[in-house]
Amino acid sequence: MKRNKVFYFALLMACLLPLAIAQAATPDAERFISQQQSVQFEGKLYFPVFESAEPIQQYHIEVLDLATGQREALLDRASQPAVSHAGDAITYKLWIPGQEVNGLYAAQLSDIAGTAWRYSDSLSDQRPQWAPNDSFFYFYTRRESDRQNRLMITQGTQAVPILRPDLDNKQALGHSPAVVSAEGAFAILYQGCEYARCGVWRRLLNGANPVQITEDPSDKNLSASPDGGQVAFMSYERDGAQDWEIYVMAADGSNVRRLTNRPGADGLPTWSSDGQWLAFVRETAPGSNIWDIIAIRPDGTGETRLAELGALHGQVKDTTPDQCQGWIEESISWVGTGRGAAVEEPAPAGPTAPPEAAQEETVPPAAPPQAEAVTEAEPTPAPKPAPARAKTGEGFIVYPVFDASGGRNNYDLMMIDLSTGETSKVLADASQPSLSSDGTWLAYKSWGQDRRAQGLHAAALLDLQGTDWQFTAAQEAQRPSWAPGDLFFSFYSRQESDRANRVMITQGSQAVTIKRPDMDNKDIEGITPLVILESPTKGYVIYQGCETNRCGVWSRTLSGENPRQITEDASDQGFSLSPDGKQIAFMSYTREEARDWEIYVMDLAGTQITRLTNRPGKDGLPTWSPDGQWIAFVRETEPDNNIWDVMAVRPDGSGEKKLFTLGALDGEVKGATEDQNKGWLEEQIAWGAQLPR
């Protein structure tokens, strides 16, 4: 994800997490950063430390800045840290036996205490990890009475087991999983035994297509590389080692390479952000419980000591073996990488041999899609272009089309690959698409007749059925929008009896209104809300509404405070935030006395407003390209003919061009009331950088 994640909002403090976040004295950097390296390691390491002294006997999480050597205490009574791929949120396990706050949590690193929320509530839950796109979690648990390890994933904040359709839908048993892409969908790798054969297995998230990829029952603690092509793991019996060593393999189980070969435990591998390095823990002497953190390249070269961790193994006080098994179920996390050439540390005394790394297969990267020709001059590129660029002929757009044929009268969600022009149907009976910032997840409105299929949903594009979850069943809910960081949604709804438009956000899987403390805690009333990150610790929502008899665009904090009017035109709506978070595209009908829907761009303060279109007919539903260089919008080709094109224009109003013909956009869904369906004005389109594969 390219945008910084906004904190979950103050309502999530209802979890009542008793965190102790304290900054420890900065130790001498020489103690924590190996002096025997010419590689310049960057970023931060997150790791657990066990305090064995009575009466503590408890874990806490620390963070080490690899560039400065500054080490801080991050979370008390917590362990098993995993930082999001974007580097700005953390998931972890909280250890407070005997209290109802135990389990697995996620929070923004910028405001852990204010944004922490619990998505699983058992001390028997282990090793939470982020999905490849940071939009759900996976872990394993021994919470059931038989104490077997079960694979779990989250749907919203609901933790659900993975079922095996080939085995009477029994729950999948296994541990230390990793999620990768396989067969055009997400798949989960795990250590388990299927059909009396033990090793690492792979299933799709819906439990289908079991495949055994290794045959050693000690392969565990799997960690997928950032590109999903490789998996690091630890193993005890492989190669007859009888010791925990680090290995890497291709995601299909081929090309297994041993990276370490020495007496003592090496384990808990994790990847650097760019996939060029692995970090892992090493017990300095067998049974000493004094551990270092080591870095190594995936080919087995460049082994370098990064830091002294300290004590890692221990039994948390007042826990059972089903809840705590010590270091073997811990995890570390690295946000950053290493640059330069490594100098190997001297080999320790004893019969330790350097690992013999197998030659890693190299796979040439896929050729980028050919961009559609642009007749206008390209804008001057920024000094540091965004990693995911999308010219007008690059990426993909998801859009709704209204089908009135045969009296069907319903929407379908379509997708077009801008590089090839190829279109495909994404979902039937659905519209109002919104893509996550990395383009891999889709939020949308479902127009199904069954209540379970109605309302607003989110799902991974690679596995729409297996990952779908409904975050509100109200058919009056409109225009779901991902908050920055893709961790919750904003939308508006007319579901109450007075049919007023209310601004809503999700709290986990709960959809809640935002209250106005300055107005007797009445709900915020407004349409087309948009969440904005103002600073790393401050977020707010903008919306079209009327406050104290003044209409226009307003903003309030996510707790409903600090009302501020941004614009004074009551028709400004359909907001879309630029990827850098600095501009807002919107549509307006009465601004500048246009009496026609036109596209505008403004800064966050609403002081600098630029009109981008000026023609008879409707222009609306703006959305930004992933690189922020273009704005796509819909245009009715002739007034009231309901034939629409999708256009693109630069944020300065230049370079306008047609991208493709959409077709029919406006319509009344069969069986829907006016409170549920207002046609094209409540629709939206979404632009992603690269089609998920």
Secondary structure, 3 states (H helix, E strand, C coil): CCCCCCCCCHHHHHHCCCCCCCCCCCCCHHHHCCCCCCCEECCEEEEEEEECCCCCCEEEEEEEECCCCCEEEEEECEEEEEECCCCCEEEEEECCCCCCCCEEEEEEHHHHHHHCEEEECCCCEEEEEECCCCCCEEEEECCCCCCCCEEEEEECCEEEECEEHHHCCEECECEEEEEEEECCEEEEEEEEEECCEEEEEEEECCCCCCEECCCCCCCEEEEECCCCCEEEEEECCHHHCCCCEEEEEECCCCCCEECCCCCCCEEEEEECCCCCCEEEEEECCCCCCCEEEEEECCCCCCCEEEEEEECCCCCCCCCCCCCCCHHHHCCCEEECCEECCCCCCCCCCCCCCCCCCCCCCCCCCCCCCCCCCCCCCCCCCCCCCCCCCCCCCCCEEEEEEEECHHHCCEEEEEEEECCCCCEEEEEECEEEEEECCCCCEEEEEEECCCHHHEEEEEEECCEHHHHCEEEECCCCEEEEEECCCCCCEEEEECCCCCCCCEEEEEECCEEEECEEHHHCCEECECEEEEEEEEECCEEEEEEEEEECCEEEEEEEECCCCCCEECCCCCCCEEEEECCCCCEEEEEECCHHHCCCCEEEEEECCCCCEEECCCCCCCEEEEEECCCCCCEEEEEECCCCCCCEEEEEECCCCCCCEEEEEEECCCCCCCCCCCCCCCHHHHCCCEEECCCCC
